[in-house]
Amino acid sequence: MMRALLDDVRDIRMQALARERAMGETIDALSPAWKRSAANLEHYRALRATDHVALQGNLVRNGLSSLSRREAHVMPTLDAVERALSAMCGVAAEPARATMTIDDGAQLLARHATELLETPMPHMTRIVVTIPPWAAGDVAFMGSLVDAGMDVARINASHGDAQQWLASIKSLRTAAAARGRRIPVCVDLAGPKVRTGVCADGPIPLVAGDVLTLHANDNTSVLATKLANARVAVRPREVIEHLKPGDRVMFDDGNIRARCTAVDRAKSGGSGDVTGEVTVEVEAVRAGAWPLKDRKGVNVPDTDMPIAALTDDDLVTLDFVAEHVDIVAMSFVRSASDIADLHRALAARTKRTIGVVAKVETPQACRALPEILLELMKSPPCGVMLARGDLGVEIGFEHLPEAQDEILALCEAAHVPVIWATQVLESMTEHGFPTRGEVTDAADAARADAIMLGIGPFMVETVLFIEDLLARTQIRRARSRALLRAWSPLGTD
């Protein structure tokens, strides 16, 4: 058995080296500071290409590393296990293959996190705070957030305008400077907004079994009579043009779940353009009945739409980013080419170094994450935002725990920092009291390099709470052994 284990480990190591060689041209194109990280990512992809659960168990039974939780330093770990097994078998060890040590992996991740998020911190996980529009110009409020433990300030470009954003940044920097601090600013691009239209006669009540007709002829949603099917406007029109029977359609953060049953491409809009109509049947709604209100978000996870992740509005926002902002987060990334587009747009506007964060919130981004990470490495500093709201709706909340674990693992293998986002301690932010589930979630988020908080009346109290929680969690936490099943980006195995 020991010799079989040795052969298995050597085989994995050779597969990892072969993958690194196959990706040599891509790795060589990166800056020297990131080449070892890219190579480690490829080693990890080779490790996860097949199932190693049985091997893990046998290694543990013999007092050796299970190879789990070694994402940041794959080859050094394989070298160490190979040496131990060789000694146990009484044979000569093969030459070490690693170009870094086990300590290097953790140090590279920490260095890249500091390069992106800037702030030195007393614990491993930074606190990102979303700045509310009403706080623009409020130096005292900004100071209270800094005092509570804010490390990074986030501005959501979906709300407000450049004048408001600038007022927020100026008041933040005034407050931070008075305390001898510099707080980096991150702007989230709005990205392509897929939304319903305005309900002409008020919210449309919906229950399971209702049938809706989706159109893009105008921006009006109507329910003519209680007996008639509702006609719901959805923009942009590419949604209507590319939906297929069987595709899922989610409204209002998944509170209304429907499925496409029929399409009619022959219907034309008022301008004469053929946009078509789509029939969907409601399969489930929250609480048994849920009203569809104005301009609610729409998710179509099964539908590939030719919509650019970088919109015309985003390009205007980038003019502001280029002058005033430290980090920009790209919404609804689906492929590496989306990141390449953002890099080109930034390079055309400024020579300043601006960090780029890819928001992972679609199934396409999960599947393409290794390629997205390699593209991010071309122009560091960089990071990934685990945007769990839309991601949960898109892939199904039952798959979210597995998916977020896989995203964290891949990013650690690439030494790319992760921001854990969406509804962290939301009840405390809004009402002053956290739920038990939210506290557990926040403690779990300590695995990431930053945690993002939302907007509410109790923001300062929430920052204080999570600052204390992180300090205590990261002293005591220990990661349990993970099973190295063949990689599945959506956690659907």
C-alpha positions as CSV (number, residue, x, y, z in Angstrom):
1,M,0.0,0.0,0.0
2,M,2.8,2.5,0.8
3,R,4.4,2.0,-2.6
4,A,1.0,2.5,-4.2
5,L,0.5,5.7,-2.3
6,L,4.0,6.9,-3.4
7,D,3.2,6.1,-7.1
8,D,-0.1,8.0,-6.8
9,V,1.5,11.1,-5.3
10,R,4.3,11.0,-7.9
11,D,1.7,10.7,-10.7
12,I,-0.3,13.7,-9.4
13,R,2.9,15.7,-9.2
14,M,3.8,14.8,-12.8
15,Q,0.3,15.8,-14.0
16,A,0.6,19.1,-12.2
17,L,4.0,19.8,-13.9
18,A,2.5,18.9,-17.2
19,R,-0.3,21.3,-16.8
20,E,2.1,24.1,-15.9
21,R,4.1,23.4,-19.0
22,A,1.0,23.4,-21.2
23,M,0.1,26.8,-19.8
24,G,3.6,28.1,-20.1
25,E,2.9,30.8,-22.7
26,T,0.1,32.2,-20.6
27,I,2.2,32.2,-17.5
28,D,5.2,33.8,-19.2
29,A,3.0,36.7,-20.3
30,L,2.4,37.6,-16.6
31,S,4.5,39.9,-14.5
32,P,7.3,38.1,-12.6
33,A,5.6,38.8,-9.3
34,W,2.6,36.6,-10.4
35,K,4.2,33.8,-12.3
36,R,4.5,31.5,-9.2
37,S,0.9,32.2,-8.4
38,A,-0.3,31.3,-11.8
39,A,1.8,28.1,-11.8
40,N,0.3,27.2,-8.4
41,L,-3.2,27.7,-9.8
42,E,-2.4,25.2,-12.6
43,H,-1.0,22.7,-10.1
44,Y,-4.2,23.0,-8.1
45,R,-6.3,22.5,-11.3
46,A,-4.4,19.4,-12.0
47,L,-4.9,18.2,-8.4
48,R,-8.6,18.7,-8.7
49,A,-9.0,17.2,-12.2
50,T,-9.8,13.8,-10.7
51,D,-11.2,12.4,-7.5
52,H,-8.7,11.8,-4.7
53,V,-10.9,11.1,-1.7
54,A,-9.7,7.5,-1.3
55,L,-6.0,8.7,-1.5
56,Q,-6.7,11.3,1.1
57,G,-8.0,8.7,3.6
58,N,-5.0,6.5,3.1
59,L,-2.6,9.3,3.5
60,V,-4.2,10.4,6.8
61,R,-4.2,6.8,8.1
62,N,-0.4,6.8,7.7
63,G,0.1,10.1,9.5
64,L,0.6,12.2,6.3
65,S,-0.9,15.3,4.9
66,S,-4.3,14.7,3.3
67,L,-3.4,17.4,0.6
68,S,-6.6,19.3,1.6
69,R,-6.4,23.0,2.6
70,R,-3.1,23.2,0.7
71,E,-4.4,25.4,-2.1
72,A,-1.8,28.1,-1.6
73,H,1.2,25.8,-1.9
74,V,0.3,22.6,-4.0
75,M,3.8,21.6,-5.3
76,P,5.7,22.1,-2.0
77,T,3.1,19.9,-0.3
78,L,3.3,17.2,-2.9
79,D,7.2,17.4,-2.6
80,A,6.9,17.0,1.2
81,V,4.5,14.0,1.0
82,E,6.7,12.4,-1.7
83,R,9.8,12.7,0.5
84,A,8.0,11.2,3.5
85,L,6.5,8.3,1.5
86,S,9.9,7.6,-0.2
87,A,11.5,7.4,3.3
88,M,8.7,5.1,4.5
89,C,9.2,2.8,1.4
90,G,13.0,2.8,1.8
91,V,13.6,4.3,-1.7
92,A,15.3,7.4,-2.9
93,A,13.2,10.6,-3.1
94,E,12.8,12.3,-6.5
95,P,14.1,15.8,-6.9
96,A,11.9,18.5,-5.4
97,R,9.8,20.3,-8.1
98,A,8.5,23.3,-6.2
99,T,9.8,26.8,-7.0
100,M,8.5,28.1,-3.7
101,T,8.1,27.0,-0.1
102,I,5.0,26.2,1.9
103,D,5.3,29.5,3.7
104,D,5.6,31.4,0.4
105,G,2.0,30.6,-0.7
106,A,0.4,32.2,2.4
107,Q,2.8,35.2,2.2
108,L,2.0,35.8,-1.5
109,L,-1.7,35.8,-0.8
110,A,-1.2,38.2,2.1
111,R,1.0,40.5,0.0
112,H,-1.6,40.5,-2.8
113,A,-4.4,41.3,-0.4
114,T,-2.4,44.2,1.0
115,E,-1.6,45.5,-2.5
116,L,-5.3,45.6,-3.4
117,L,-6.9,46.6,-0.1
118,E,-3.9,48.6,1.2
119,T,-4.9,48.8,4.8
120,P,-2.6,47.1,7.4
121,M,-4.9,45.3,9.8
122,P,-4.9,43.6,13.2
123,H,-6.5,40.5,11.8
124,M,-6.5,38.7,8.4
125,T,-9.9,39.8,7.1
126,R,-10.6,43.5,6.2
127,I,-13.9,45.2,6.6
128,V,-15.4,46.8,3.5
129,V,-18.3,49.2,4.3
130,T,-20.8,50.4,1.7
131,I,-21.2,54.2,2.0
132,P,-24.9,55.2,2.0
133,P,-25.9,58.1,-0.4
134,W,-27.2,60.1,2.5
135,A,-23.7,60.2,4.1
136,A,-22.2,62.3,1.3
137,G,-20.4,65.2,2.9
138,D,-20.9,63.9,6.5
139,V,-17.3,63.9,7.9
140,A,-18.5,63.0,11.4
141,F,-20.3,59.9,10.2
142,M,-17.3,58.8,8.1
143,G,-15.0,59.3,11.1
144,S,-17.3,57.1,13.2
145,L,-16.9,54.3,10.6
146,V,-13.2,54.7,10.5
147,D,-13.0,54.6,14.3
148,A,-15.2,51.4,14.4
149,G,-12.8,49.5,12.1
150,M,-13.7,50.2,8.4
151,D,-10.7,49.3,6.2
152,V,-12.2,49.9,2.7
153,A,-15.1,52.2,1.6
154,R,-17.4,51.0,-1.2
155,I,-19.6,53.1,-3.4
156,N,-22.3,51.4,-5.4
157,A,-22.5,53.2,-8.8
158,S,-26.0,51.9,-9.3
159,H,-27.1,54.7,-6.9
160,G,-26.3,58.4,-6.8
161,D,-24.2,60.4,-9.3
162,A,-20.6,61.6,-9.7
163,Q,-21.2,64.7,-7.6
164,Q,-22.5,62.7,-4.7
165,W,-19.7,60.1,-5.0
166,L,-17.1,62.8,-4.9
167,A,-18.7,64.4,-1.8
168,S,-18.5,61.0,-0.1
169,I,-14.9,60.5,-1.0
170,K,-13.8,63.9,0.1
171,S,-15.5,63.6,3.5
172,L,-14.1,60.1,3.9
173,R,-10.5,61.2,3.2
174,T,-10.9,64.2,5.5
175,A,-12.1,62.0,8.3
176,A,-9.4,59.4,7.7
177,A,-6.6,61.9,7.4
178,A,-7.6,63.4,10.8
179,R,-6.9,59.9,12.3
180,G,-3.7,59.3,10.5
181,R,-5.3,56.8,8.1
182,R,-5.9,56.3,4.4
183,I,-9.0,54.4,3.5
184,P,-9.0,53.1,-0.1
185,V,-12.2,53.6,-2.1
186,C,-13.8,50.9,-4.3
187,V,-16.6,51.6,-6.8
188,D,-18.9,48.9,-8.0
189,L,-19.9,49.3,-11.6
190,A,-23.6,49.0,-12.2
191,G,-23.2,46.6,-15.1
192,P,-26.0,45.4,-17.4
193,K,-29.3,45.9,-15.6
194,V,-31.9,43.3,-16.4
195,R,-35.2,44.6,-14.9
196,T,-38.9,44.6,-15.3
197,G,-40.7,47.7,-16.3
198,V,-43.1,50.0,-14.4
199,C,-46.4,48.5,-13.3
200,A,-49.0,50.8,-14.8
201,D,-51.8,49.8,-12.3
202,G,-49.7,49.0,-9.3
203,P,-48.0,45.8,-8.1
204,I,-49.1,42.6,-9.9
205,P,-50.0,39.9,-7.4
206,L,-48.7,36.5,-8.4
207,V,-49.1,32.9,-7.2
208,A,-47.8,29.6,-8.5
209,G,-49.5,28.6,-11.7
210,D,-49.9,32.2,-13.1
211,V,-48.8,32.7,-16.7
212,L,-47.0,35.9,-17.7
213,T,-46.2,37.3,-21.1
214,L,-42.8,38.9,-21.3
215,H,-42.2,41.6,-23.9
216,A,-39.7,44.5,-24.6
217,N,-42.1,46.6,-26.7
218,D,-42.1,49.4,-24.1
219,N,-41.5,49.8,-20.4
220,T,-45.0,49.1,-19.2
221,S,-46.2,46.0,-17.2
222,V,-50.0,45.6,-16.9
223,L,-52.6,43.3,-15.6
224,A,-55.7,44.2,-17.6
225,T,-58.2,42.2,-15.5
226,K,-58.1,39.7,-12.7
227,L,-58.8,37.0,-15.3
228,A,-56.2,38.1,-17.8
229,N,-52.6,37.1,-17.9
230,A,-50.2,39.8,-17.0
231,R,-47.9,41.4,-19.6
232,V,-44.6,42.2,-18.1
233,A,-42.0,44.4,-19.7
234,V,-38.3,43.2,-19.4
235,R,-35.3,45.2,-20.6
236,P,-32.9,44.9,-22.3
237,R,-34.6,43.2,-25.2
238,E,-31.9,40.6,-25.6
239,V,-33.5,38.7,-22.8
240,I,-36.7,38.3,-24.8
241,E,-34.7,37.5,-28.0
242,H,-32.7,34.7,-26.4
243,L,-35.0,33.0,-23.9
244,K,-35.8,29.4,-24.8
245,P,-38.5,27.0,-23.6
246,G,-37.3,25.4,-20.4
247,D,-35.1,28.3,-19.3
248,R,-35.6,29.6,-15.8
249,V,-36.7,33.2,-15.2
250,M,-36.3,34.6,-11.7
251,F,-37.8,37.9,-10.6
252,D,-37.1,40.1,-7.5
253,D,-34.0,38.2,-6.1
254,G,-35.6,34.9,-6.8
255,N,-38.8,35.6,-4.8
256,I,-40.8,34.8,-7.9
257,R,-39.5,31.7,-9.9
258,A,-40.8,31.0,-13.3
259,R,-39.9,28.9,-16.4
260,C,-40.2,29.8,-20.1
261,T,-42.9,27.6,-21.8
262,A,-43.2,29.2,-25.2
263,V,-41.7,31.9,-27.4
264,D,-43.2,33.9,-30.3
265,R,-40.5,35.7,-32.3
266,A,-43.0,37.1,-34.8
267,K,-44.4,39.8,-32.4
268,S,-43.1,43.3,-33.2
269,G,-42.7,46.4,-31.0
270,G,-44.1,49.8,-31.6
271,S,-40.9,50.9,-33.4
272,G,-41.4,48.0,-35.9
273,D,-38.4,46.1,-34.6
274,V,-39.1,42.4,-34.1
275,T,-38.5,41.7,-30.4
276,G,-40.9,38.8,-29.8
277,E,-42.8,37.8,-26.8
278,V,-42.1,35.0,-24.3
279,T,-44.6,33.1,-22.2
280,V,-43.5,32.0,-18.7
281,E,-45.3,30.0,-16.0
282,V,-44.8,30.9,-12.4
283,E,-43.6,27.8,-10.5
284,A,-43.1,29.1,-7.0
285,V,-43.3,32.4,-5.1
286,R,-42.2,33.4,-1.6
287,A,-44.9,33.1,1.1
288,G,-47.4,31.6,-1.3
289,A,-48.2,34.9,-2.9
290,W,-45.8,37.7,-3.9
291,P,-46.4,41.0,-5.7
292,L,-44.2,42.0,-8.7
293,K,-43.4,45.7,-8.3
294,D,-41.7,48.3,-10.5
295,R,-38.2,47.7,-11.9
296,K,-37.4,44.5,-10.1
297,G,-34.3,42.5,-11.1
298,V,-34.6,39.5,-13.5
299,N,-32.2,36.6,-13.5
300,V,-32.1,34.1,-16.5
301,P,-29.3,31.7,-15.4
302,D,-29.9,29.2,-18.3
303,T,-29.8,31.9,-21.0
304,D,-26.7,33.1,-22.8
305,M,-27.2,36.7,-23.9
306,P,-24.8,38.7,-26.0
307,I,-24.8,41.6,-23.5
308,A,-21.5,43.3,-22.7
309,A,-20.6,43.3,-19.1
310,L,-19.1,46.8,-19.5
311,T,-22.0,49.1,-20.5
312,D,-22.1,52.6,-21.8
313,D,-23.0,53.9,-18.3
314,D,-20.1,52.0,-16.9
315,L,-17.7,53.7,-19.3
316,V,-18.9,57.0,-18.1
317,T,-18.4,55.9,-14.5
318,L,-14.9,54.8,-15.4
319,D,-14.1,58.5,-16.2
320,F,-14.8,59.2,-12.5
321,V,-13.0,56.1,-11.4
322,A,-9.8,57.0,-13.3
323,E,-9.5,60.3,-11.4
324,H,-10.8,59.6,-7.9
325,V,-10.9,55.8,-7.0
326,D,-8.5,53.1,-5.9
327,I,-10.4,49.9,-6.8
328,V,-13.1,49.2,-9.3
329,A,-15.4,46.1,-9.1
330,M,-16.9,44.8,-12.4
331,S,-20.4,43.4,-12.1
332,F,-21.8,40.3,-13.9
333,V,-18.5,39.1,-15.2
334,R,-19.0,36.1,-17.4
335,S,-15.6,35.5,-19.0
336,A,-12.0,36.5,-19.1
337,S,-12.7,38.8,-22.1
338,D,-14.9,41.0,-19.8
339,I,-11.9,41.6,-17.6
340,A,-9.7,42.3,-20.6
341,D,-12.3,44.9,-21.8
342,L,-12.1,46.6,-18.4
343,H,-8.3,46.6,-18.4
344,R,-8.3,48.3,-21.8
345,A,-10.9,50.9,-20.8
346,L,-8.9,51.8,-17.7
347,A,-5.6,52.0,-19.6
348,A,-7.2,54.4,-22.0
349,R,-8.2,56.7,-19.2
350,T,-5.3,56.7,-16.7
351,K,-1.8,55.6,-16.0
352,R,-2.6,55.3,-12.3
353,T,-2.6,51.8,-10.8
354,I,-6.2,50.9,-10.1
355,G,-7.1,47.6,-8.5
356,V,-9.7,45.4,-10.4
357,V,-12.1,43.1,-8.7
358,A,-14.2,40.6,-10.6
359,K,-17.7,40.0,-9.1
360,V,-18.6,36.4,-9.4
361,E,-22.4,36.2,-9.6
362,T,-23.2,34.1,-12.6
363,P,-22.8,30.4,-13.5
364,Q,-20.7,31.5,-16.5
365,A,-18.2,33.2,-14.1
366,C,-18.0,30.1,-11.9
367,R,-17.2,27.9,-14.9
368,A,-14.7,30.4,-16.3
369,L,-13.1,31.4,-13.0
370,P,-9.6,29.9,-13.6
371,E,-9.4,31.9,-16.9
372,I,-10.8,35.0,-15.2
373,L,-8.1,34.7,-12.5
374,L,-5.3,34.5,-15.1
375,E,-6.7,37.5,-16.9
376,L,-6.8,39.5,-13.6
377,M,-3.1,38.6,-13.0
378,K,-2.1,40.5,-16.1
379,S,-2.8,43.9,-14.5
380,P,-2.6,43.6,-10.7
381,P,-3.5,44.5,-8.0
382,C,-6.6,42.3,-8.4
383,G,-9.3,40.4,-6.5
384,V,-12.6,38.6,-6.6
385,M,-15.9,39.5,-5.0
386,L,-18.0,36.6,-3.9
387,A,-21.4,38.3,-4.7
388,R,-23.6,35.7,-3.1
389,G,-27.0,37.4,-3.7
390,D,-27.2,37.1,-7.5
391,L,-25.0,34.0,-7.5
392,G,-27.4,32.2,-5.1
393,V,-30.4,33.1,-7.3
394,E,-28.5,32.1,-10.5
395,I,-27.2,28.7,-9.4
396,G,-29.8,27.9,-6.7
397,F,-29.3,28.6,-3.0
398,E,-28.9,24.8,-2.4
399,H,-25.6,25.0,-4.3
400,L,-24.3,28.2,-2.8
401,P,-22.3,26.7,0.1
402,E,-20.4,24.4,-2.2
403,A,-19.9,27.0,-4.8
404,Q,-18.5,29.6,-2.4
405,D,-16.1,27.0,-1.0
406,E,-14.9,26.2,-4.5
407,I,-14.4,29.9,-5.4
408,L,-12.5,30.5,-2.2
409,A,-10.3,27.5,-2.9
410,L,-9.5,28.5,-6.5
411,C,-8.7,32.1,-5.5
412,E,-6.4,30.9,-2.7
413,A,-4.6,28.7,-5.2
414,A,-4.1,31.7,-7.4
415,H,-3.1,33.9,-4.4
416,V,-6.0,36.3,-5.3
417,P,-7.8,37.9,-2.4
418,V,-11.5,37.4,-2.0
419,I,-14.2,39.8,-0.7
420,W,-17.2,38.0,0.9
421,A,-20.3,40.0,0.0
422,T,-24.1,40.3,0.2
423,Q,-26.3,40.4,3.3
424,V,-23.5,40.0,5.9
425,L,-25.1,40.8,9.2
426,E,-28.0,42.4,7.4
427,S,-30.5,42.2,10.3
428,M,-28.0,43.9,12.6
429,T,-27.3,46.7,10.0
430,E,-31.0,47.3,9.6
431,H,-32.4,46.6,13.1
432,G,-29.5,46.6,15.5
433,F,-29.7,42.8,16.3
434,P,-28.1,40.0,14.4
435,T,-29.7,36.6,13.9
436,R,-27.9,33.4,15.0
437,G,-27.5,32.3,11.4
438,E,-26.0,35.7,10.4
439,V,-23.4,35.5,13.1
440,T,-22.4,32.0,12.0
441,D,-22.2,33.2,8.4
442,A,-20.1,36.2,9.4
443,A,-17.7,33.9,11.3
444,D,-17.5,31.6,8.2
445,A,-16.7,34.7,6.2
446,A,-13.5,35.1,8.2
447,R,-11.9,32.7,5.7
448,A,-12.0,35.5,3.1
449,D,-9.6,38.4,2.9
450,A,-12.4,41.0,3.3
451,I,-16.1,41.1,4.3
452,M,-18.5,43.6,2.8
453,L,-21.2,45.2,4.8
454,G,-24.4,46.9,3.5
455,I,-26.3,50.0,4.4
456,G,-28.6,50.6,7.4
457,P,-29.2,52.7,10.5
458,F,-26.9,50.6,12.6
459,M,-23.8,50.5,10.4
460,V,-21.4,51.8,13.0
461,E,-22.5,49.2,15.6
462,T,-22.3,46.5,13.0
463,V,-18.7,47.4,12.1
464,L,-17.8,47.3,15.8
465,F,-19.5,43.9,16.2
466,I,-17.7,42.3,13.2
467,E,-14.4,43.8,14.1
468,D,-14.6,42.0,17.5
469,L,-16.0,38.8,15.9
470,L,-13.1,38.6,13.4
471,A,-10.5,39.2,16.0
472,R,-11.8,36.3,18.1
473,T,-12.7,34.0,15.3
474,Q,-9.3,34.2,13.6
475,I,-7.5,33.4,16.9
476,R,-9.5,30.2,17.4
477,R,-10.5,28.9,14.0
478,A,-9.0,25.8,12.5
479,R,-9.9,24.5,9.1
480,S,-11.1,21.0,8.9
481,R,-10.1,18.5,6.1
482,A,-11.8,19.1,2.8
483,L,-12.4,16.2,0.3
484,L,-10.6,16.6,-3.0
485,R,-13.4,15.5,-5.3
486,A,-13.1,16.3,-9.0
487,W,-13.7,20.1,-9.3
488,S,-17.3,21.2,-10.0
489,P,-17.6,25.0,-10.2
490,L,-21.3,25.0,-9.3
491,G,-21.0,22.4,-6.5
492,T,-23.6,20.1,-8.3
493,D,-21.9,16.7,-7.7
